Amino acid sequence: MSIFNRKNKTGGFMDEIRCDEKSYLIWKWHPSGKELGEGNRENAIRYGSSLRVKDGEVAVFVYKQKDETMQEFIEGPYDEIIKTNNFPILASIVGLAYEGGTPFQAEIYFINLARIIQVKFGVPFFDVYDPRFMDFGVPTAVRGTISFKINDYREFIKLHRLNTFNLDDFQREIRDAVCRYVKDIVANAPAQNNIPLVQIETKTSQINDVVELHIEERLNEDFGVTVSGVDISAIELDKSSDGFKQLMSVTKDIDIVKVQAQTEDYVERLRIQREEGQYAQHKQTQTANIGAFQVEKQAEVGVAGAEALGQMGTNEAGDINLGDNGDGFNMAAMMASMAVGGAVGQNIAGSISNMMSGINQPNQIGITPPPLPTVMYYVAVNGEATGPFDLNTLSQMIVQGTLTKDTLVWKQGMDNWDRAGNIIEILSLFNVNNVPPLPEKF
């Protein structure tokens, strides 16, 4: 007996199995013009019926075979007339022929793989505690939207009964789960991330990232859906609550103390900077006037020395002693005073001269002039260039006889090698070392 008997088409007309719903996630097929559950033909596959599965859909055939529930999946795009030779479900069934014209019985579900479902959620006020002040709970509410879709339909079917699936119930389950996860994350965010509770509203973006990462894994495991986005639109503190007012009062006192400490620290740093600036300016002034300072000290030493020497010509009573034996004249004291006075005067004059000569010159303290440039020559020895040698070394080579006037030499700036006798500064070395012999008789 043929599995489809054209002569015995109980039920009448050809069916077209397709889903024309504009917005759905899971939809159970039933004949056009009938409500779901009405009539006896919605689970019957008839000979000559066509199956149309759009791209982004999957059709799931659920049937029984030997008391075991079987499932077959037809992924779109698919558009074929149902026949045993092109329909894998019927081709694999044995013993389920159309006996007595009864069509093959199966439930057909369409799953939308392309649709993204958005569910708005709102977590009502619950107490959140600042990790620094655990005595004050502040009521906090969270609002947002989660977007998801079915990606792994086989895993999704394992977690849900298709025959009792209701999208509204499913969205409610998702919403409840999301609220539970979000509440847990927000409640622990201040302590785990060291966020002051009064600033939690400014950390919405960071908390959103944590929520999305956590919910994505949980919803995939619990509901078989793939989360495409989480958007927390607001984290709201109940600022009229007693807990918020008490927390603000405590944190305000702390902020005042903190500002005072910062102000005191700022004033202290200004004082240190001012003293350091004054000290640096003082040192800079001393450095700029070091010459005058030295002259002043030398003058003081000279005057003190002159006064001391001047006392050498007086007696104990303060009278002038001009002689060794009372004759009023001490030549040794006079000569010593003149010598010391002259030396001191010379030192003062020299210091003043140096200071005056340096007035119009830049400060050279700490600057070492570069060494004078040294003339260096290369010398050709046995066909090879040796050196470079300075003029003192060349003079020694002349004495030793290794450098003659015909020896080729070269230095930076010369176009080519030349005879040593043609180089004026080298030729002068020959004249210096060419000392004439002493005469035999004077």
C-alpha positions, 0 to 999 in steps of 0.5 A: 500500500502506498504511504499516500493513497491518492484515491483515498484522500480523507479530509479533502483539499490540499494543505500548505504548511507555512508560517505567515505570522509577522511577529513570532518566536515559536508558532504551531501550524494549523490549517488556514481559517481555523483557530488553534485547537479547532478541528481534527486536521491541524496535526495531519500531513496530507498527500500533496501538501506543500511545506514552505520554510523561509530563510531564518526559520526552522520547521520542527515535526514532532511525531510518535514512532513506537511510543517514542516521541521523535523530532525532525528539523527542516531548515529554511529556505525550503519549498517542496511538495511533500512526497516520500522521495523528497521528504526525509521524515516520511522516507525514514518512517516504517509502519506508519502508512496511511491505513484506511486513508488516515493522514500521517499525524505530526505536530509542526512548529515554526521557530523564528531564528532571525527575530530579536526579542526585546524585554523591558525589565525593572527592578523595584527599590531594594536596599544597597549598602555603601561598603564604608558605612554598612549601617545605612541602606539606601533604596535603589531601583534599576530599569533597562532592556534586554535583547535576545534570540534563539540561536541553537534551536535544538538546545532550546527545544531540550529546555522547553516543551513546544506544545505548551510554549507561550511567548508571554509566559516565556518573556515573563520568565526571562524578565524575572530571571534578569531582575534577579541577576541584576539585583544581585550584581547591583547590590554587590557592585559598591563592595566588589568595585570599591564604588561609593554608593552616592556615586553609583549612578555615574557608574551605570556603564561599568555595571552594565558591562558586568551585567551583560557578561553575567546574564549572557552566560546564565540565560544561555544555560537556563533558557537556551537563548543568546543575549544580543544586548543589555541596556541599563537605562537608569540606576536610581537612588531614593534620595528622599529616604532616611538611609540616603540622608544619613549617608549623605550626612556622614559622607559630607563630614568626611568630605569636609575633613578631606578638604581641610586636610587637602587645604592644609597640605596645599598651604604647607607645600606653598610655604615650602616652595616659597622658602625654597624659592627664596633660598635659591634666589639668595644663592643666585644673588651670592653667585652673581656678586661673588667678586664683590664679596671677595673684595670686601673680605680681602679689604677687611683682612687688609685693614685689620692687618694694617691696624695690627702692624700699626700698633707695633710702633706704640708702647703699652700706654698708647704713645708712639715709639719711634725708636728702639732705644727711646729715640722715637724711631722703629725702622723694622715696624715701619718697613713691615707696615709698608710691606704688608700694606703694599701686598694688601693694596695689590691684592685689593687692586687686583680683585677690583680689576678682575671684578671690573673686567668681568662686569661686561662678560657672561658668567663663566663659572663652571664652564671649561673651555675646549682644548685647542685643536691639534694638527695631525698628519698621516705619514707614508711608511713602506707604502702604508699610511700610519698615524695620525701624528702631532707635530711633537711626534713628527719632530721626534721622527725627524731626529730618529731619521724616520721622517725626511723632507721627501717623506709623503704626508697628508692631513685633513683639508689637503687635496693629496699627499705631498712631500714633508719638505713642501709643508711649511709647518713641518719644514720648520721642524727640520730647521729646529732640529738642524743644529749647527756644530760648535766651532772648534775655537772660541 
